[in-house]
């Protein structure tokens, strides 16, 4: 979206983060990035094959992945 120009003409962007330890009724500002972070989550789903005549004996990894999604 940025490459297509959705931020063309935008000079500033503001974000807000609730900080429960801050003083009540105040707003604190800081230039630059603050409180940014990223987390990587890896989930391995293992299934078990079965036979079409006995689907209840299999463990379907697709169904499990759909529930996680």
C-alpha positions as a Markdown table, in Angstrom:
| # | Residue | x | y | z |
|---|---|---|---|---|
| 1 | Unk | 0.0 | 0.0 | 0.0 |
| 2 | Unk | 2.8 | 2.4 | 0.8 |
| 3 | Unk | 4.4 | 1.7 | -2.6 |
| 4 | Unk | 1.1 | 2.5 | -4.2 |
| 5 | Unk | 1.0 | 5.9 | -2.5 |
| 6 | Unk | -1.3 | 5.5 | 0.5 |
| 7 | Unk | 1.0 | 7.8 | 2.5 |
| 8 | Unk | 1.8 | 10.3 | -0.2 |
| 9 | Unk | 1.4 | 13.8 | 1.4 |
| 10 | Unk | 1.6 | 12.5 | 5.0 |
| 11 | Unk | 4.1 | 14.4 | 7.0 |
| 12 | Unk | 3.6 | 12.9 | 10.4 |
| 13 | Unk | 2.2 | 9.8 | 12.0 |
| 14 | Unk | 1.2 | 9.6 | 15.7 |
| 15 | Unk | 0.5 | 6.5 | 17.7 |
| 16 | Unk | -0.8 | 6.1 | 21.2 |
| 17 | Unk | 0.0 | 3.5 | 23.8 |
| 18 | Unk | -1.7 | 3.1 | 27.2 |
| 19 | Unk | 0.9 | 3.3 | 29.9 |
| 20 | Unk | -0.7 | 2.5 | 33.3 |
| 21 | Unk | 2.3 | 3.7 | 35.2 |
| 22 | Unk | 2.1 | 7.2 | 33.7 |
| 23 | Unk | 0.7 | 10.2 | 35.6 |
| 24 | Unk | -3.1 | 10.5 | 35.3 |
| 25 | Unk | -4.3 | 13.1 | 32.8 |
| 26 | Unk | -1.0 | 13.6 | 31.1 |
| 27 | Unk | 0.4 | 12.8 | 27.7 |
| 28 | Unk | 4.1 | 12.1 | 27.2 |
| 29 | Unk | 5.8 | 12.5 | 23.8 |
| 30 | Unk | 9.1 | 11.4 | 22.4 |
| 31 | Unk | 10.6 | 11.9 | 19.0 |
| 32 | Unk | 11.4 | 8.7 | 17.1 |
| 33 | Unk | 10.3 | 5.1 | 17.7 |
| 34 | Unk | 9.2 | 4.0 | 21.1 |
| 35 | Unk | 7.9 | 0.7 | 22.6 |
| 36 | Unk | 8.1 | -1.1 | 19.3 |
| 37 | Unk | 8.8 | -4.8 | 19.4 |
| 38 | Unk | 8.3 | -8.0 | 17.5 |
| 39 | Unk | 7.7 | -11.5 | 18.5 |
| 40 | Unk | 8.2 | -14.6 | 16.4 |
| 41 | Unk | 5.9 | -17.5 | 17.2 |
| 42 | Unk | 6.6 | -21.0 | 15.7 |
| 43 | Unk | 3.9 | -23.6 | 16.0 |
| 44 | Unk | 4.5 | -27.2 | 14.7 |
| 45 | Unk | 1.3 | -29.1 | 14.0 |
| 46 | Unk | 1.7 | -32.9 | 13.6 |
| 47 | Unk | -1.0 | -35.1 | 12.2 |
| 48 | Unk | -1.6 | -38.8 | 11.8 |
| 49 | Unk | -2.9 | -40.3 | 8.6 |
| 50 | Unk | -5.9 | -42.6 | 8.5 |
| 51 | Unk | -8.2 | -44.4 | 6.2 |
| 52 | Unk | -11.2 | -42.9 | 4.4 |
| 53 | Unk | -13.4 | -45.5 | 6.0 |
| 54 | Unk | -12.3 | -44.6 | 9.5 |
| 55 | Unk | -11.7 | -40.8 | 9.6 |
| 56 | Unk | -12.1 | -40.7 | 13.4 |
| 57 | Unk | -8.8 | -42.7 | 13.7 |
| 58 | Unk | -6.7 | -40.0 | 12.0 |
| 59 | Unk | -5.5 | -36.7 | 13.4 |
| 60 | Unk | -6.1 | -34.0 | 10.7 |
| 61 | Unk | -3.5 | -31.3 | 10.9 |
| 62 | Unk | -5.5 | -29.1 | 8.5 |
| 63 | Unk | -8.4 | -28.9 | 11.0 |
| 64 | Unk | -6.0 | -28.1 | 13.8 |
| 65 | Unk | -4.3 | -25.3 | 11.7 |
| 66 | Unk | -7.7 | -23.8 | 10.9 |
| 67 | Unk | -8.6 | -23.6 | 14.6 |
| 68 | Unk | -5.3 | -21.9 | 15.3 |
| 69 | Unk | -5.9 | -19.5 | 12.4 |
